[in-house]
Amino acid sequence: MASVRDLKKDINYVLGDIIEAVYFWEASNGKKTTKEGSDLIDEAIAVFDDLIVKVNQNVENRSKHLKAVKAELEEKATSLVEKLNKLG
């Protein structure tokens, strides 16, 4: 298992890229902000907060727990990207 620091970086980069993509989508459509974009950004921030809390939890089987957090990141990021793709 990669280090906790690397997992936190992955969470930050993946969700940050999704938020950046929302801003890019809004700019490319000539809009400053949209309700759909704001909702998606709020959801990405909520996912970030939730995952960071989970990473910082003290659990008995740390390795298994971190693998589950990484899997959850992949699942939720995929869902967010699908929602982003539907905005177009």
Secondary structure in CASP SS format (residue, H / E / C, confidence):
PFRMAT SS
TARGET T0000
AUTHOR 0000-0000-0000
METHOD secondary structure of the structure
MODEL  1
M C 1.00
A C 1.00
S C 1.00
V H 1.00
R H 1.00
D H 1.00
L H 1.00
K H 1.00
K H 1.00
D H 1.00
I H 1.00
N H 1.00
Y H 1.00
V H 1.00
L H 1.00
G H 1.00
D H 1.00
I H 1.00
I H 1.00
E H 1.00
A H 1.00
V H 1.00
Y H 1.00
F H 1.00
W H 1.00
E H 1.00
A H 1.00
S H 1.00
N C 1.00
G C 1.00
K C 1.00
K C 1.00
T C 1.00
T C 1.00
K H 1.00
E H 1.00
G H 1.00
S H 1.00
D H 1.00
L H 1.00
I H 1.00
D H 1.00
E H 1.00
A H 1.00
I H 1.00
A H 1.00
V H 1.00
F H 1.00
D H 1.00
D H 1.00
L H 1.00
I H 1.00
V H 1.00
K H 1.00
V H 1.00
N C 1.00
Q C 1.00
N C 1.00
V C 1.00
E C 1.00
N C 1.00
R H 1.00
S H 1.00
K H 1.00
H H 1.00
L H 1.00
K H 1.00
A H 1.00
V H 1.00
K H 1.00
A H 1.00
E H 1.00
L H 1.00
E H 1.00
E H 1.00
K H 1.00
A H 1.00
T H 1.00
S H 1.00
L H 1.00
V H 1.00
E H 1.00
K H 1.00
L H 1.00
N H 1.00
K H 1.00
L H 1.00
G C 1.00
END
